[in-house]
Structure formats: C-alpha cells, structure tokens
Amino acid sequence: MSDSMPGPEVEAVVEPEPGPEGPSPLDVPRTPTGDAGIDGLVERLGDVDRLGTDGHLEVYEDVHRGLRDSLTALDARQGPSPGPGATAPGTSGTVRPLADQRP
C-alpha cells in the first residue's frame, strides 16, 4: 500500500468518565439565625442538593423573595418615618429615604 492511498478511518471510542449518577450535595453548613422564618428559607436552599441545575433557579428565586419580604416587613414595623429635615437618632445627618442614598 502506498502512502497516497486512503486507509480505513478509525473512530476513537471515548469511554465516559465515572461520576455521580445524579446531583452531588454541596453539604454547605447552615447556621440557624434564631428567626424561624429566616431559618426555614435558609433550609430551603438545601433543596438544590437534590435537584439538577435546571431546578436551582426556582429555589433561589423563592428564597430571595422570602428574604426580601422579611426585610420589607422589618421596615414597615419601624413606625412612621420622620418628616423632612429630621435628624436621625444617634447621627448628625438628616433622614433620607433609602432610594435617595444610592450613588
């Protein structure tokens, strides 16, 4: 056979690497905060250990929404906001809505 004659093509057989059959838990430790609502949301993050990546977004959005709602509830419980030009307790500055504090 000469070097110019094409030979039979050989396909390389690639064996799959051994690996886990499903999602691998991250086993990230979750320290309780003492607030049952927040602790429940943080524990919900553990659900991603049993889900494929396509299910993570729903869990993350759910937890984020719950945390945001909890923070909003804290703001609502603080009572009436001081009027314009009022001094914040313990500061020398005036009270401004949070939206005005963004750069």
C-alpha distances in whole Angstrom, upper triangle without the diagonal:
4,7,8,7,9,9,12,15,17,21,23,26,29,32,35,38,41,44,47,47,50,52,53,57,57,60,62,66,69,72,75,77,80,80,79,78,76,74,73,71,70,69,67,65,64,62,59,58,58,56,53,53,54,57,58,60,62,63,63,65,68,69,69,71,73,74,75,77,79,79,81,83,84,85,87,89,90,93,94,92,95,96,95,96,96,95,93,94,93,92,94,91,92,90,87,85,82,80,82,81,77,76
4,5,6,9,10,14,16,18,22,24,27,30,33,36,38,41,44,48,48,51,52,53,57,57,61,62,66,69,72,75,77,80,80,79,78,75,74,74,71,70,69,68,65,64,63,60,59,58,57,53,53,54,57,58,59,62,63,63,65,68,68,68,71,73,73,74,77,78,78,80,83,83,84,86,88,89,92,93,91,94,95,93,94,95,94,92,93,92,91,92,90,91,89,86,84,81,79,81,80,76,75
4,6,8,9,13,14,17,20,22,25,28,31,34,36,39,42,45,46,48,50,51,54,55,58,59,63,66,69,72,74,77,77,76,75,73,72,71,69,67,66,65,62,61,60,57,56,56,54,51,50,51,55,55,56,59,61,60,62,65,65,65,68,70,70,71,74,75,75,77,79,80,81,83,85,86,89,90,88,90,91,90,91,91,90,88,90,89,87,89,86,87,86,83,81,77,76,77,76,72,71
4,6,9,13,14,17,20,22,26,28,32,35,37,40,43,46,47,49,50,51,55,55,59,60,64,66,70,73,74,78,77,77,75,73,72,71,69,67,67,65,62,61,60,57,56,56,54,51,50,51,54,55,56,59,60,60,62,64,65,65,68,70,70,71,73,75,75,76,79,80,80,83,85,86,89,89,88,90,91,89,90,91,90,88,90,89,87,89,86,87,85,82,80,77,75,77,76,72,71
4,6,10,12,15,18,21,24,27,30,33,36,39,42,45,45,47,49,50,54,55,58,60,63,66,69,72,74,77,77,76,74,72,71,70,68,66,66,64,61,61,59,56,55,55,53,49,49,50,53,54,55,58,60,59,61,64,65,65,67,69,70,70,73,75,75,76,79,80,80,82,85,86,88,89,88,90,91,90,91,91,91,88,90,89,88,89,87,87,86,83,81,77,75,77,76,72,71
4,7,8,12,15,17,21,24,27,30,32,36,38,42,42,44,46,47,50,51,55,56,60,62,66,69,71,74,73,72,71,69,68,67,64,63,62,60,58,57,56,52,52,51,49,46,46,46,50,51,52,54,56,56,57,60,61,61,63,66,66,67,69,71,71,73,75,76,77,79,81,82,85,86,84,87,88,87,88,88,88,85,87,86,85,86,84,84,82,80,77,74,72,74,73,69,68
4,6,9,12,15,18,21,24,28,30,33,36,39,39,42,44,45,49,49,53,55,58,61,64,67,69,72,72,71,69,67,66,65,63,61,61,59,56,55,54,51,50,49,48,44,44,45,48,49,51,53,55,55,57,59,60,60,63,65,65,66,69,70,70,72,74,76,76,78,80,82,84,86,84,87,88,87,88,88,87,85,86,86,85,86,84,84,82,80,77,74,72,74,73,69,69
4,6,10,13,15,19,22,25,28,31,33,37,36,39,41,42,46,47,50,52,56,58,62,65,67,70,69,68,67,65,64,62,60,59,58,56,54,53,51,48,47,46,45,42,42,42,46,47,48,51,52,52,54,57,58,58,60,62,63,64,66,68,68,70,72,73,74,76,78,80,82,84,82,85,86,85,86,87,86,83,85,84,83,85,82,83,81,78,76,72,71,73,72,68,67
4,6,10,13,16,19,22,25,28,30,33,33,36,38,39,43,44,47,49,53,55,59,61,63,66,66,65,63,61,60,59,57,55,55,53,50,49,48,45,44,43,42,38,38,39,42,43,45,47,49,49,51,53,54,54,57,59,59,60,63,64,65,66,68,70,70,72,75,76,79,80,78,81,82,81,82,83,82,79,81,81,79,81,79,79,77,74,72,68,67,69,68,64,64
4,6,9,12,15,19,21,24,27,30,30,33,35,36,40,41,44,46,50,52,56,59,61,64,63,62,61,59,58,57,55,53,52,50,48,47,45,42,41,41,39,36,36,37,40,41,43,45,46,47,49,51,52,52,55,57,57,58,61,62,63,64,67,68,69,71,73,74,77,78,77,80,81,80,81,81,81,78,79,79,78,79,77,78,76,73,70,67,66,68,67,63,63
4,6,9,12,15,18,21,24,27,27,29,31,33,36,37,41,43,46,49,52,55,57,60,60,59,57,55,54,53,51,49,48,47,44,43,42,39,38,37,35,32,32,33,36,38,39,42,43,43,45,47,48,49,51,53,54,55,57,58,59,61,63,64,65,67,69,70,73,75,73,76,78,77,78,78,77,74,76,75,74,76,74,74,72,70,67,64,62,65,63,60,59
4,6,10,13,15,18,21,24,24,27,29,30,34,35,38,40,43,46,50,52,54,58,57,56,55,53,52,51,49,47,46,45,42,41,39,36,35,35,33,30,30,32,35,36,37,40,41,41,43,46,46,47,49,51,51,53,55,56,57,59,61,62,63,65,67,68,71,73,71,74,76,75,76,76,75,72,73,73,72,74,72,72,70,68,65,62,61,63,61,58,58
4,6,10,12,15,18,21,21,24,26,27,31,32,35,38,41,44,47,50,52,55,55,54,53,51,49,48,46,45,44,42,40,38,37,34,33,32,31,28,28,30,33,34,36,38,39,39,42,44,44,45,48,49,50,51,53,55,55,57,59,60,62,64,65,67,70,71,70,73,75,74,75,75,74,71,72,72,71,73,71,71,69,67,64,61,60,62,61,58,57
4,6,9,12,15,18,18,21,23,24,28,29,32,34,38,40,44,46,49,52,52,50,49,47,46,45,43,41,40,39,36,35,34,31,29,29,28,25,25,27,30,30,33,35,36,36,39,40,41,42,44,46,46,48,50,51,52,54,56,57,58,60,62,63,66,68,67,70,71,71,72,72,71,68,69,68,67,70,68,68,66,63,61,57,57,59,57,54,54
4,6,9,12,15,16,18,21,21,25,27,29,32,35,38,42,44,47,50,50,48,48,46,44,43,41,39,38,37,34,33,32,29,27,27,26,23,24,26,28,29,32,34,34,35,38,39,40,41,43,45,45,47,49,50,51,53,55,56,57,59,61,62,65,67,66,69,71,70,72,71,70,67,68,67,67,69,67,68,65,63,61,57,56,59,57,54,54
4,6,9,12,12,15,17,18,22,23,26,28,32,34,38,41,43,46,46,45,44,42,40,39,37,36,34,33,31,29,28,25,23,23,22,19,20,22,25,26,28,30,30,31,34,35,36,37,40,41,41,43,45,46,47,49,51,52,53,55,57,58,61,63,62,65,67,67,68,68,67,63,64,64,63,66,64,64,62,60,57,54,53,56,54,51,51
4,6,10,11,14,16,16,19,21,23,26,29,32,35,38,41,44,44,43,42,40,38,37,36,34,33,32,29,27,27,24,22,22,21,19,20,22,24,25,28,30,30,30,33,35,35,36,39,40,40,42,44,45,46,48,50,50,52,54,55,57,60,62,61,64,66,66,67,66,65,62,62,62,61,64,62,63,60,58,56,52,52,54,53,50,50
4,7,9,12,14,14,17,19,21,24,27,30,34,36,39,42,42,41,40,38,36,35,34,32,31,30,28,25,25,22,20,20,20,18,20,22,24,24,27,29,29,29,33,34,33,35,38,38,39,41,43,44,45,47,49,49,51,53,54,56,59,61,60,63,66,65,66,66,64,61,62,61,61,63,62,62,60,58,56,52,52,55,53,50,51
4,6,9,10,10,14,15,18,21,24,26,30,33,35,38,38,37,37,35,33,32,31,28,27,26,24,21,21,19,16,16,16,15,16,19,20,21,24,26,25,26,29,30,30,31,34,35,35,37,39,40,41,43,45,45,47,49,50,52,55,57,57,60,62,62,63,62,61,58,58,57,57,60,58,59,56,55,52,49,49,51,49,47,47
4,5,7,7,11,13,15,18,21,24,27,30,33,35,35,34,33,32,30,28,27,26,24,23,21,18,18,16,13,12,13,12,14,17,18,18,22,23,22,23,27,27,27,29,32,32,32,35,37,37,38,41,42,43,45,47,48,49,53,55,54,57,60,60,61,60,59,56,56,56,56,58,57,57,55,53,50,47,47,50,48,46,46
4,7,9,12,15,17,20,23,25,29,31,34,36,36,34,34,32,30,29,28,26,24,23,21,19,17,16,13,12,12,11,14,16,17,18,21,22,22,23,26,27,27,29,31,32,33,35,37,37,39,41,42,43,45,47,48,50,53,55,55,58,60,61,62,61,60,57,57,57,57,60,58,58,56,54,51,48,48,51,49,47,48
4,6,9,13,15,18,21,22,26,28,31,33,33,31,30,29,27,25,24,23,21,19,18,15,14,12,10,8,8,8,11,13,13,14,18,19,18,20,23,23,23,25,28,28,29,31,33,33,35,37,38,39,42,43,44,46,49,51,51,54,57,57,58,58,57,53,54,54,54,57,55,55,52,50,47,44,44,47,46,43,45
4,6,9,12,14,17,19,23,25,27,30,29,28,27,25,24,22,21,19,18,16,14,12,11,9,7,6,6,6,8,11,11,11,15,16,15,16,20,20,20,22,25,25,26,28,30,30,32,34,35,36,38,40,41,43,46,48,48,51,53,54,55,54,53,50,50,50,50,53,51,51,48,47,44,41,41,44,42,40,41
4,6,9,12,15,17,21,23,26,28,29,27,27,25,23,22,21,19,17,16,14,12,12,10,6,8,9,9,11,14,14,13,17,18,16,17,21,21,21,23,25,25,26,28,30,30,32,34,35,36,38,40,41,42,46,48,48,51,53,54,55,54,52,49,49,49,49,52,50,51,48,46,44,40,41,44,42,40,41
4,5,8,11,13,17,19,22,25,25,24,23,21,19,18,18,15,13,13,11,8,9,8,4,7,9,10,12,15,14,12,16,17,15,16,19,19,18,20,23,23,23,26,28,27,29,32,32,33,35,37,38,39,43,45,45,48,51,51,52,51,49,46,46,46,46,49,48,48,45,44,42,38,39,42,40,38,39
4,5,9,11,15,18,20,23,24,23,23,20,18,18,17,14,13,14,11,9,11,9,6,10,11,12,13,16,15,13,16,18,15,15,19,19,17,19,22,22,22,24,27,26,27,30,31,31,33,36,36,38,41,43,43,46,48,49,50,48,47,43,43,43,43,46,45,45,43,42,39,36,36,39,37,35,36
4,6,9,12,15,18,21,22,21,21,19,16,17,16,13,12,13,11,8,11,10,8,11,13,15,16,19,17,15,18,19,16,16,20,20,18,20,23,22,21,25,26,25,27,30,30,30,33,35,35,37,40,43,42,45,48,49,49,48,46,43,43,42,43,46,45,45,43,42,40,36,37,40,38,36,38
4,6,10,13,15,18,19,19,19,17,14,15,14,11,11,12,10,8,12,11,10,13,15,17,16,19,18,15,18,19,16,15,19,19,16,18,21,20,19,22,24,23,24,27,28,27,30,32,32,34,37,40,39,42,45,45,46,44,43,39,39,38,39,42,41,42,39,38,36,33,34,37,34,33,34
4,6,10,13,15,17,17,18,15,12,14,14,10,10,13,11,10,13,14,12,16,18,20,20,23,21,18,20,21,17,17,20,20,17,18,22,20,19,22,24,22,23,26,27,26,29,31,31,32,36,38,38,41,44,45,45,43,41,38,37,37,37,41,40,41,38,38,36,33,34,37,34,33,35
4,6,9,12,13,13,14,11,9,11,11,7,7,10,9,9,13,13,13,16,18,20,20,23,20,17,19,19,16,15,18,17,14,16,19,17,15,19,20,18,20,23,23,22,25,28,27,28,32,35,35,37,41,42,42,40,39,35,34,34,35,38,37,38,35,35,33,30,32,34,32,31,33
4,6,9,11,12,14,11,8,11,12,9,9,13,12,12,16,17,17,20,22,24,24,26,24,21,22,22,19,18,21,19,16,17,20,18,16,19,21,18,19,23,22,21,24,27,26,27,30,33,33,36,39,40,41,39,37,33,32,32,33,36,36,36,34,34,32,29,31,34,31,31,33
4,6,8,9,11,8,6,9,11,8,9,13,13,13,16,18,18,21,23,26,25,27,24,22,23,23,19,18,20,19,15,17,19,16,14,18,19,16,17,21,20,19,22,24,23,24,28,31,31,34,37,39,39,37,35,32,31,30,32,36,35,36,33,33,31,28,31,33,31,31,34
4,5,8,9,7,6,10,11,9,11,14,14,16,19,20,21,23,25,28,27,29,26,23,24,23,20,19,20,19,15,16,18,15,13,16,17,13,14,18,17,16,19,21,20,21,24,27,28,30,34,35,36,33,32,28,27,27,29,32,32,32,29,29,28,25,28,30,28,28,31
4,6,9,8,7,10,12,12,13,16,17,18,20,23,23,25,27,30,30,31,28,25,26,25,22,21,22,20,17,18,19,16,14,18,17,14,15,19,17,15,19,21,19,20,24,27,28,30,34,36,36,34,32,28,27,27,29,33,33,33,30,31,29,27,29,32,30,31,33
4,6,5,6,9,10,11,12,14,16,17,19,22,23,25,26,29,28,30,26,24,24,23,20,19,20,18,15,16,16,13,12,15,14,10,12,15,14,13,16,18,16,18,21,24,25,28,32,34,35,32,31,27,26,27,29,32,32,31,28,29,27,25,27,30,28,29,32
4,6,5,6,9,10,10,12,15,16,17,20,21,23,24,27,27,28,25,23,23,21,18,18,19,16,14,16,16,12,12,15,14,11,14,17,15,15,18,19,18,20,23,27,28,31,34,36,37,35,34,31,30,31,32,36,35,35,31,31,29,27,29,32,31,31,34
4,5,5,6,9,10,11,13,15,16,19,21,22,23,26,25,26,22,20,20,18,16,16,16,13,11,13,12,9,9,12,11,8,11,14,12,13,16,17,16,19,22,25,26,29,32,34,36,33,33,29,29,30,32,35,34,33,30,29,27,25,26,30,29,29,32
4,5,5,6,9,10,11,14,15,17,19,21,22,24,24,24,21,19,19,18,14,14,15,12,9,11,11,8,7,11,10,8,10,13,12,12,16,17,17,19,22,25,26,29,32,33,35,33,32,28,28,29,30,33,32,31,28,28,25,23,25,28,27,26,29
4,5,5,6,9,10,11,14,16,17,19,20,23,23,24,21,19,19,18,15,15,16,14,11,13,14,11,10,14,14,12,14,17,16,16,19,21,20,22,25,29,29,32,35,37,38,36,35,31,31,31,32,36,35,35,32,31,29,26,28,31,30,29,32
4,5,5,6,9,10,11,14,16,17,18,21,21,22,19,17,18,16,12,13,14,12,9,12,13,10,10,14,14,12,15,17,16,17,20,21,21,24,27,30,30,34,37,38,40,38,37,33,33,34,35,38,37,37,33,33,30,28,29,33,31,31,34
4,5,5,7,9,10,12,15,16,17,19,19,20,16,14,14,13,10,10,11,8,5,9,10,7,7,11,11,10,13,15,15,16,19,20,21,23,26,29,29,32,35,36,38,36,35,32,32,33,34,37,35,35,32,31,28,25,26,30,29,28,30
4,5,5,8,10,11,13,15,16,19,18,20,17,14,15,14,10,10,12,11,7,10,12,10,9,13,14,13,14,17,18,18,21,22,23,24,28,30,30,34,36,38,39,37,36,32,32,33,34,37,35,35,32,31,29,26,27,30,29,28,30
4,5,5,8,10,11,13,14,17,18,19,16,14,16,15,11,12,14,12,9,13,14,12,12,16,17,15,18,20,20,21,24,25,25,27,31,33,34,37,40,41,42,41,40,36,36,36,37,40,39,39,36,35,32,30,31,34,33,32,34
4,5,6,8,10,11,12,15,15,16,13,11,12,11,7,9,11,9,7,11,12,11,12,15,15,15,18,20,20,21,24,25,25,28,31,33,34,37,40,41,42,41,40,37,37,37,38,41,40,39,36,35,32,29,30,33,32,31,33
4,5,6,8,10,11,13,13,14,11,9,11,10,7,7,10,9,7,10,13,12,12,15,17,16,18,21,21,22,24,26,27,29,32,34,34,37,40,41,42,41,40,36,37,37,38,41,39,39,36,34,32,29,29,33,31,30,32
4,5,6,8,10,12,13,15,12,10,13,13,9,10,14,13,11,14,16,15,15,19,20,19,21,24,25,25,28,29,30,32,35,38,38,41,44,44,46,44,43,40,40,40,41,44,42,42,39,38,35,32,33,36,35,33,35
4,5,6,7,10,11,12,9,8,11,10,7,10,13,11,11,14,16,15,16,19,20,20,23,25,25,26,29,30,31,33,36,39,39,42,45,45,47,46,45,42,42,42,43,46,44,44,41,39,36,33,34,37,36,34,36
4,5,5,7,8,10,7,6,9,9,7,9,12,12,11,14,16,16,17,20,21,22,23,25,27,28,30,31,32,34,37,40,39,43,45,46,47,46,45,42,42,43,43,46,44,44,41,39,36,33,33,36,35,33,35
4,6,8,9,12,10,9,13,13,11,12,16,15,15,17,20,19,20,23,24,24,26,28,29,30,33,34,35,37,40,42,42,45,48,49,50,49,48,44,44,44,45,48,46,46,43,42,39,36,36,39,38,36,38
4,7,10,11,9,10,13,13,11,14,17,16,16,19,21,21,22,24,26,26,28,30,31,32,34,36,37,39,42,44,44,47,50,51,52,51,50,47,47,47,48,51,49,49,46,44,41,38,38,42,40,38,40
4,6,8,6,7,10,11,10,12,15,15,15,18,19,20,21,23,25,26,28,29,30,32,34,35,36,38,41,44,43,47,49,50,51,50,50,46,47,47,48,50,48,48,45,43,40,37,37,40,39,37,38
4,5,6,7,10,11,11,13,15,16,17,19,21,22,23,25,27,28,29,31,32,34,36,37,39,41,43,45,45,48,50,51,52,51,51,48,49,49,49,51,49,49,46,44,41,38,37,41,39,37,38
4,5,5,8,10,10,11,13,15,16,17,19,21,22,23,25,26,28,29,31,32,34,35,37,39,42,43,43,46,48,48,49,49,48,45,46,47,46,49,46,46,43,41,38,35,34,38,36,34,35
4,6,7,9,10,11,13,14,16,17,19,20,22,23,25,26,28,29,31,32,34,35,37,39,41,43,43,46,48,48,49,49,49,46,47,48,47,49,47,46,44,41,38,35,34,37,37,34,35
4,6,6,7,9,11,11,13,15,16,18,19,21,22,24,25,26,28,30,31,32,34,36,39,41,40,44,46,46,48,47,47,44,45,46,46,48,46,45,42,40,37,34,33,37,36,33,35
4,6,5,6,9,10,11,12,14,16,17,18,20,21,23,24,26,27,29,30,32,34,37,38,38,41,43,44,45,45,44,41,42,42,42,45,43,42,39,37,34,31,30,34,33,30,32
4,5,5,6,8,10,10,12,14,15,16,18,20,21,22,24,26,27,28,30,32,35,36,36,39,41,41,43,42,42,39,40,41,41,43,40,40,37,34,31,28,27,31,30,28,29
4,6,5,6,9,10,11,12,14,15,16,18,20,21,22,25,26,27,29,31,33,35,35,38,40,41,43,42,42,39,40,41,41,43,41,40,37,35,31,28,28,32,31,29,31
4,5,5,6,8,10,11,12,14,15,17,18,20,21,23,25,26,27,29,32,34,34,37,40,40,42,41,41,38,39,39,39,42,40,39,36,34,31,28,28,31,31,29,31
4,5,5,6,8,10,11,12,14,15,16,18,20,21,23,24,26,28,31,32,32,35,37,38,39,38,38,35,36,37,36,39,37,36,33,31,28,25,25,28,27,25,27
4,6,5,6,9,10,10,12,14,15,16,18,20,21,22,24,26,29,30,30,33,35,36,37,37,37,34,35,36,36,38,36,35,32,29,26,23,23,26,26,24,26
4,5,5,6,9,10,11,12,14,15,17,19,20,21,23,25,28,29,30,33,35,36,38,37,37,34,35,36,36,39,37,35,32,30,27,24,24,28,27,26,29
4,5,5,6,9,10,11,12,14,15,17,19,20,21,23,26,28,28,32,34,35,37,35,35,32,33,33,34,37,34,34,30,29,26,23,23,27,26,25,27
4,5,5,6,9,10,11,12,14,15,17,18,20,22,25,26,26,29,31,32,34,33,32,29,30,31,31,34,32,31,27,26,23,20,20,23,22,21,24
4,6,5,6,9,10,10,12,14,15,16,18,21,23,25,24,28,30,31,33,32,32,29,30,32,32,34,32,30,27,25,22,19,19,23,23,22,24
4,5,5,6,9,10,11,13,14,15,17,19,22,24,24,28,30,31,33,32,32,29,29,31,31,34,32,31,27,26,23,20,21,25,24,23,26
4,5,5,6,9,10,11,13,14,16,17,20,23,22,26,28,29,31,30,29,26,26,28,28,31,29,28,25,23,20,18,19,22,21,21,24
4,5,5,6,9,10,11,12,14,16,19,20,20,23,26,26,28,27,27,24,25,27,27,29,27,26,22,21,17,15,16,19,19,18,21
4,5,5,6,9,10,10,12,15,17,19,19,23,25,26,29,27,27,25,26,27,28,30,28,27,23,22,18,16,17,21,21,21,24
4,5,5,6,9,10,11,13,16,18,19,22,25,26,28,27,26,23,24,25,26,29,27,26,22,22,19,17,18,22,21,21,25
4,5,5,6,9,10,11,14,16,16,19,22,23,25,23,23,20,21,22,23,25,23,22,19,18,15,13,15,18,17,18,21
4,5,5,6,9,10,13,14,14,18,20,22,24,22,23,20,21,23,23,26,23,22,18,17,14,12,14,17,17,18,21
4,5,5,6,9,11,14,14,18,21,23,25,23,23,20,21,23,24,27,25,23,20,19,16,15,17,20,20,21,25
4,5,5,7,10,13,13,16,20,21,23,21,21,18,18,20,21,24,22,21,17,17,15,14,17,19,19,20,24
4,6,6,8,10,10,13,16,18,20,18,18,15,16,18,19,21,20,18,14,14,11,11,13,16,16,17,21
4,6,7,9,10,13,16,18,21,19,20,17,18,21,21,24,22,20,16,16,13,13,15,18,19,20,24
4,5,9,11,14,17,20,22,19,20,17,17,20,21,24,22,21,17,18,16,16,18,21,21,23,26
4,7,8,11,14,17,18,16,16,13,13,16,17,20,19,17,14,15,13,14,17,19,19,21,25
4,6,9,12,15,17,15,16,14,14,17,19,21,20,17,14,15,14,15,18,19,20,23,26
4,6,9,12,15,12,14,13,14,18,18,20,18,15,12,13,12,15,17,18,19,22,25
4,6,9,11,10,11,10,12,16,16,17,15,12,9,10,9,12,14,14,16,19,22
4,7,8,6,8,8,10,14,14,14,13,10,7,9,10,13,15,15,16,19,22
4,6,6,9,11,13,17,16,15,13,10,8,10,11,14,16,15,16,20,22
4,6,9,11,14,17,15,14,12,8,7,8,10,13,15,13,15,18,20
4,6,9,13,15,13,11,9,6,7,8,11,15,16,14,15,18,20
4,6,9,12,11,10,8,5,6,9,12,15,17,15,16,19,21
4,6,8,7,6,6,4,6,9,13,15,17,16,15,19,21
4,6,6,7,6,6,5,9,11,13,16,15,14,18,20
4,6,8,9,9,9,13,15,16,19,18,17,21,23
4,7,9,11,11,14,17,17,21,20,18,21,23
4,5,8,9,12,15,16,19,17,15,19,20
4,7,10,12,16,17,20,17,16,19,20
4,7,9,12,14,16,14,12,16,17
4,6,10,12,14,12,11,15,17
4,7,9,12,10,10,14,16
4,6,8,6,7,11,13
4,5,6,7,10,13
4,5,5,7,11
4,5,6,9
4,6,8
4,6
4
